[in-house]
């Protein structure tokens, strides 16, 4: 039986729960984000947590900008590249239960993680909690 982390749906739910919980904790201790008081800890929290969770919002803004500005060659190219990347991610989703590797797995994993970040941030800001996590443990016969 595969681990929960091996299945896309379980992985998405787990990451949504983690982002939501961690963001709730970070917001409860928001003074830690002040680099004048907490130096490198604040910089680490901004770069390794908060900005990473905001990446899907930046990606949506980038996509909207490329659609709105598609008149120029640069924006047409970047829109095409985005469309190819997301098409590869969709192919990775469709092939997720098969032994499919590159080029599908990387775009699919990237989109899965960023979808979880988007949903986790929305869940946190919406005030929803996930309850308590209970790990599944395998008991071996002694």
Secondary structure, DSSP 8 states (H G I E B T S, - for coil): ---GGGSHHHHHHHHHHHHHHHHHHHHHTGGGG-HHHHHHHHHHHIIIIIHHHHHHHHHHHHHHHHHHTTTSHHHHHHHHHHHHHHHHHHHHHHTTTSS--TTHHHHHHHHHHHHHHHHHHHHHHTT---------------
